[in-house]
Amino acid sequence: MNTDLLVIGGGIAGITAAVEAAETGREVVLVEKQHQLGGRVLQMHKYFPKLCPPVCGLEINFRRIRQNPKIKVLTGAKPTSIEGVPGDLTAIIHVEPSYVKADFTSGNGVENDCPVEIADRFNFGMNRTKAFRLPHELAYPYRYVIDEESAHDPAMKQFIESSGIEGVDLDMQPEDVEVKAKAVIWATGWEPYDANKLDHLAYGRLPNVVTNMEMERIAAVNGPTKGKILRPSDQQPITRAAFVQCAGSRDENHLPYCSAVCCMASLKQSRYIREQYPDAEIHIFFIDARTPGRWEDFYQEVQEDEKTVIHRGKVARIEEAGNGMVTLTAENTLTGKLEQVSVDMAILATGMVPTVAVDAPPIKINVDEFGFIQNNGTSVVVGAGVATGPKDVASTNEEATGAVVRALQMMTGK
């Protein structure tokens, strides 16, 4: 397979880069490790700047991909090697089977009878889902999948045979695809920091302590509770909630850097709760609020909400308080006094870890001490999106467009 540009990562940065390059007339191969495009944005309930659901931005880009024959998409795929120099690069892309043929687009509901269920990774394991499924209602490619472990489950084989479902091949094999490209853009995004490492915040021990990304899924209409924000331990309504900023961030023992968007994300999520529960009380614990530029107005709006209390201090610990409640203890950095608040649910604003730092690329890439790609002109790939540093969706799109310009320069040597 020959192409001008190889884009690794099918989140918002990779999608933007692929579309922008293709619309200049370049051939593009877009590679995504999941079986659908969309990345972290697809997991959001709403995202800035318009506070709209993912469908309002991704659907447009998916349509642009569908309508542009210059873009080829490989999902369930990862590069295992990349060699060469700009202008003459060869990559081997390992493509995992989906066990469902590309022309199968509907099981007419019979997939709902699948007896094999798995933890729903898209919802961070907060619920279970059918192993034979459409990954997302907005999935692109619009293709059903079966995960590898379930494909070898005897119960799955019996179900497929007894149901007479055509288009499923449980013997489907992985394949390696050779791609020759002139330039590579690396847009593999980020992973949420592992909150299990924050022992003092009781994540994993107390069910009513969740992460900010889990909160996005809880609030989403296609999430584990169909958009109803409920206390995880007993599915009861929320009367009081707390947001814990810099959970692991700006901390030499965890992530020394600021992840840039966490403050805004928590302010946004506080609105999720207040919209569903007008009488709910919200507590937000900041070291300091980082809401630059136009987002200061949004911060002021939240501050003026009489049901929202802003605390200046970092949470030192979270403990069980009985009846499903959890108690947060923090030192107020203005008064020096300890404050304690008991709530139904605590949401940890965990930071962004570059995927490059946890899943090393098969080619040497220049990164900083935290694992973010450095576009300093000495690497054969161009970084884009959160792969180069924490940023919001709007900034990610802007950088992805800039990455295309860099890649075009590498192709032509200018």
Secondary structure, DSSP 4 states (H G I P E B T S, - for coil): -B-SEEEE--SHHHHHHHHHHHTTT--EEEEESSSSS-GGGGG-SSBTTTTB-THHHHHHHHHHHHT-TTEEEEESEEEEEEEEETTEEEEEEEE---SB-TT----TTGGGG---EEE-GGGTTSSEEESEE-S-TT-SS---EE-HHHHT-HHHHHHHHHHT-SSB-TT---EEEEEEESEEEE---EEE--GGG-GGGTTTTSTTEEEHHHHHHHHSTTSTTTT---BTTTTBPPSEEEEEEEESBS-TTSB-S--SSHHHHHHHHHHHHHHH-TT-EEEEEESS----TTHHHHHHHHHT-TTEEEEES-EEEEEEEETTEEEEEEE-TTT--EEEEEESEEEEEE-EEEHHHHS--SS---B-TTS-B--SS-SSEEE-GGGGS---HHHHHHHHHHHHHHHHHHHHT-
